[in-house]
Amino acid sequence: MIILIKLLLAHLIGDFGLQFKSWVAHKQKHKIRSGYLYLHVGIHAVVTTLLLLPEIMAEPLYLWIPVIILLTHFAIDATKLTMGGKTNPSNFDTNMLRQQILFFADQLLHLLVIFGIWIWVDENALSYISDLFSQQNLWLLLCLFVLTQPAAIIIKVLIAGWLPENNSKEKKTLANAGRIIGILERLFVFGFVVTGNWSGIGFLLAAKSVFRFGDLKEKEGIKLTEYILIGTLLSLGFAMLVSLLYLKLRVLV
């Protein structure tokens, strides 16, 4: 497990701690011709080597790990930069979506390489992975997933008939902001209930009310206020129900 921790730490240091905004901009502009790309992957190799120095001194075979990190990191980053293409100033949404997809795909591939190396060098890695898929962890994952998109759809269907007509196509709000806020709200409630911090739910509800008050006051819409209140209470109630169900059943699985 120590190898995995060191590889993850090296990745975080190299990708987020020792990579600067000017480097990223230069790489996006010049692609694989950017010297910062080679400096970036070199930093990854050096940091990985330093963190794994005790293991390398005990077993020279581990020296291949920084080499693999260097080569795969270069291949992944070069591919990301090539696929990034040229930005189109007239289409911000498309540019942003592409960059977001490439960023998460890039990080996923790096993590897959790291986990692959860990499985290769640690004979206990597969047993650790199998422990992650225990019944209790799967039950936790199921409850968390239910509180995201499934809960959002259920609540939306329940209150669809009460949506004020003049706000059904609101153009001044962020796209999908309400759905994302609801998902985060339910996940926070789940965390509060599972850890026994019920007071946190009151704080969350109060904070949401403060930020919503100005918006509702400005619109002066009683129907909209009632609609949001019903949705919020349903969201909180649904999250608390799932949380209590998790606490009840996790001791049985």
N, C-alpha and C positions, 0 to 999 in steps of 0.2 A: 504493500500500500504506500510505503514511503516514496517509491519511485513515481507513482501516479501523482502524489502531492507535489513533488519537486517539478515534474513536467508541467503540471497545471500552473504552478507558481511562476515558472520560467516563461510560460506563454503569456500570462497576465502582465508580467513585467515588460516583456518584449513588445507586446501588441498595444498595451495601454499606458504603461509607466514610462517607457523609453521611446515613444513614438509621438512626434509633435505635429501640430496642425499644419505647419508649413511643409513638413515632409509629405504628409498625405496629399496636400494640394499639388505639390510638385510631381508626385507619382501619378496622380490622376491626369495631369496635363501631359507629361512626357512618357507615361506608360513604362515599358520595360527599358527605355533608354535613361530613365531616372536613376542617378547614382544613389538616391536615398533608398531605392528598393533593395539594392545589394547591401547597403549599410544596415538596413532593417533586418534582413535575414541573417546577416553576420552577427548582429547583436543577439538574436535568438540563439544562435549556435554557441556564442560565448557564454551567455547567461546559463544555458542548459549545461554546458561543460563545467562551469564553476559550481553549480548546485549539485551536480553528480560527481564531483571530484573524488569524494571518499569511495564511491562505488567503482569508479574508473580505476583508481589506484589498487583496489582489491581485486578487480576483474577487468582486465584491459578490453574485453569484448564489449563492455559498456561504452567504449569510445565511439562505437558505431551509432549510438543514439543521437549525439549532436549532429553527426553527418546526415542521418536520416531526417532530422528536424530541419536542417538547413536546406536540403534538396526539396523536400516536400513543401516546405513553407514557401520557397521561391516559386515552385510550380503552381501552387494554389493562388498566391498573390498575383503572379504574372497573368494567370488565367482570368482572375477577377478584374484586373486593370484592363485587359484586352476586351472583355465582355462589357465593361462599363461604357465604352463608346464615348461619343462626344455629347456634352450636355446641350440641351436645347432651351435657351432662355425663355422661349415663349410657352413652354410646357413644363411648369414647375412640378406638377403632381406626378407626371410620368417619370421625370428625372428622379424625384424623391423615392417613388415606389421601387424603381430599378435599383437604386443605391441601397435601399433597405433590404431587398431580396438578396443582393450580392453580399452585403455585410453578414447577414445571418447564415447564408450558404458557406461563406468563407470561414466563419467561426466554427460551424458544424464540421466541416472537413478537417480543420486543424484538430478539433477535439477527437474526431475519429482516428486520426493518425496517432495522437497521444495515447488513446485507449488501446489501439492496436499494438503500440510499442510496449505498453504496460502488460498486456496479455502475453506478449512474446517473452518478456524477461522475468515475469513474476508467475511462478507455478501455482500460486494461490489465487490468482486474479479471477479465474472462472468461478471459484467458490464464492468469492465476494460478490460477483455479479449475480449469481443465483440467489444469494441472500436478499438482494434488492427486490426480487420478485416474490417475496413472501406474501401470504394472504393478507396480513395486516397492511403492508405497503400498497398492495393492489386495491384494497378497500379505501385507503386514504386517497389514492389517485382517482378512483371512481368518484368519490364525493367531491373532490376538487373540480373534476371535469363537469360534473352535474351543475355546479355553481357558476359555470362560465356560459357558454353559448346555449346549452339546453334550457337553463333557467331563464335566460334572456328571452328566448322564444316563447316559453310558457307564459311568462309575465306579460309579454307583448300581446299574446293572443287573449289573455284574460281581460286586459284593459283596452283592447282595440276599439270597442264600442263607445268608449268615453273620451276618445281623443278629440279635442276641440277642432272644429273644421278649419278655422282660420290659422291653426298652427300645425296642420298635418303636413305642410310642405315648407317648414321653416328654413329660410335660406341664410339666416344670420348666425347659425350655430355651426360648430365644427362637425364634420361628417362622422357619424357613428359615435359622437361624444357621449350621448346618454347611455348607449349600450356598454361602452367601455367603463364609464363611471359606475354603472350598476354591477358589472363583473368585479371590479376592484372592491366595491363596497361589500359584496357578498364574501369575497375572499378574506377581507379584513375581519368581518364578523365571524367567519369560521375560525380564524386564528384566535380571536378574542375568546370565543366560547371554549375551544379546545384547551386553551391555556388557563381558563378560569377567570379571565379578566372581563367580566361582564360590564364593568364601568366603561370600558373602552367603546362599547356600542353606543352608549349615551354621548360620549365625546364625538364619535363619528357622526351621529345624527345631528348634534348641535353644530358641528363644523359645516356640514352640508347645508343646514338651514341658513346659516349666516351668509354663505356664498350665494345661495338661491334667493335670499330675501330681496336683494336689489333688483334682480332680474324679474321676479314676480311683481314687485311694486311698480316697476317701470311699465310692465305690460297691462297691469290693472285687470287681469283676467281671473275671475273667481273660478271659472271652469278649469283653466290651466293649472291653478293652484291645487285644486282638488285632484286633478288628474295626476300631477306629480306626487302629491301626498299619498294617494292610493298606490301608485307604482313603488314608491319608496318603502311603504309599510309592507307591501307584498314581498318586495325584495329582501327586506330584513327578516321577515317572518320565514320565508323560504330558506334563507341561509341558516337561521337558528334551528329550524326543524332538521335540516340535513346535518348540522353540527351535533345536535343531540343524538340523532340516529347513529352517527359515527362513534360517539362516545359510548353508546349503549352496545353496539355490535362489535367494536374492536376488541373487546375482552372475550368475545365468543369465538372469534376466528383464530 
